[in-house]
Amino acid sequence: MKRIPGVVLGLVMILAMVAAGDDLPLLRFSLPPVLEALPIAFAEAWGLFDAQGVNVELVGVTDNQQRSAALITGNLDGLFEDVTRSILDATAGADVLITSTATLRPQTESLSLALLSPVSFHHETMEEMLDSGQAIGTIYRSDYEYVLDRYLEQELGLDPASVRTMYFNDMLQMAVWFGAQTLPAAMLPEPYISYIETYRPANGQPLKLNQLSDLSELGPLPTTLVFRSSYVEANPDAVVAFYAAYVEAIERMNSTPRDVLIDEGIDIALGLFFQGADRNSINQEVIDALQIPYFELPGDLTSELYASVGEWMLSKYYIYDLPVYDGLVDFQYIP
């Protein structure tokens, strides 16, 4: 029997692996610009999905409505979205299946969500902001709006309908408006807060902000991982592989020193949060200010939180019927 030289055998094995990679099940997945989504972006950059046996194609869509439309029309197989959007997609006819939540633990004493105002508007307190009658920016029909309404009702005793609100479908768009000082106030999560406070434009200074309220205890709510149920039924192994790579990325990120993670991930983060931004235009103060949270392992969406958000959506007439919780969730794929 003729022996195959080692070099040739190695080449054959590599070509076989490449060919096999072409046959990996395709999973088209979209991420919103939120910190909870970073492990998925890192997993793709590190090649963890391919290693687990699933070909994940990340599709960048920052607009919530456009992302939902892509899911409903079958142009996406899965995505990260908030609880409110998951319910909206289900009521709009998408075959939505919530398979887990994504949460994180911020660094000690750091903000995760806050109501802020540029100092140029001269609103130093929430009372001054409300007395001005100017609008607060938030994301339309989202968990952010849910948190804002809870804050106004429970903390301030106000009817949310009495407070002027400017709605956006895109967090990045709202952050740009806020950074350009065309928005008197907005509720923003990290890393937008740190970025806006430290980014130094050409021949300028970072934007000075007044913190009107720290909303970190109220939100952000957990982000949901959603798949089309038809995709899960047809490709259960791909979903299992997806979660294996996702968990591996979380564990790797949590154990990697901050400076190494920043160095490896700055381009990943820019692509997720600030599409089109040039790394060379980011001053060192921005990088120094970035807080790396602790990423929790995937978990369940509680029925209590689901019901609370659903009741709020019914009260706002965003939906007219709340899908049954048990028919919308399946947590068997959580490792």
Steps between C-alpha positions, in 0.01 A plus 500: 500500500643837399541746788382859459768754600419685822491841333256376237285333763489821702395695193227248425368531856496881480314492167252254647437731795448796268258298289314389812480862612307581184239247611455643848140609568457872440362714781426862410508691828464870578628695800374832635761749627485392867777372728323169552562420133879526522566128577327403175711747303816370670399138439472571129832687491676221692365229267313323780183440299685327217687290758168387648357414159270787406554772240376820665456800275467818707276758337540858618164675547473780757136596433260292711216506249726397212642215708151376584394524135800286400399237757134497398584467129745214567813695410632441852502173694569651841584819681547680830212729593328632808195348667265759352623439146471122544134539589441744214659260252287213627179702467606614150502145376864392535555142619694629800662271754681650802777257591680693776592839636832684502595708803811663638634630828644854475823595673455627856361855519471531122182604321312258281210731410446869572296805406745763377493853363775707332603787729425740213128452576553608864291218649687395815214300653211290378261759644656774289481277193129429556423867572657596167242296311767370265510145370681195636643266239437127523453198277144455374307193618798358683618393844659844530159664465362248751771595751442872440127463563565300819740768620256783431211316667666326794782739586352837404126430524437636152278389216744409219255647249557841659874497422624591152686216333696480176505148359773326303521152347879495504723543809794612289290767330377630836856508637614700196219751545579528869872542435424776250304680776175499303329291770443660843508171689518127433519172685820331393673174593868421501723519302333809352528694827877450529552560128310830494664624821854433379496521119701798385396629154754672280593838652240449772434377851293206629134575561427594861189333641262544789379174652129545562440152641682169539262233368739208549277329756206506259677395181603408246285188509647167385547466126325202341655252257239427238488250215236428244332188637502345151879539490538332841281210392702449180845564651506407872867400482591843363328666796687271741829587326414870509450489877818298555704768320310780674572358847863440407532865395343620826739292711798612294405868520443484876845347552696723260685804643336831412793638299519186287124500443500868404791450260336199334150638506508872427426445130227249590340751736521784248332282238217421741441838666637759258483362149739677267710652780876505444710351779764769441243770580430358847702685762667313785261651756213309339689171520604565862140575597348185350364276774510125434211335687478144622290303253254259660429160348173464304193480722121477497258784434278497807126484452465790748711735290329385182159571654607842630628615161196348329256682729680828433479440124128430528451822698679697226298326226820374342337156492142384544571144608800367696635169364499217751839484674534120476440513126777754442791361703717188485806494723616145424796626296665684789816296582 
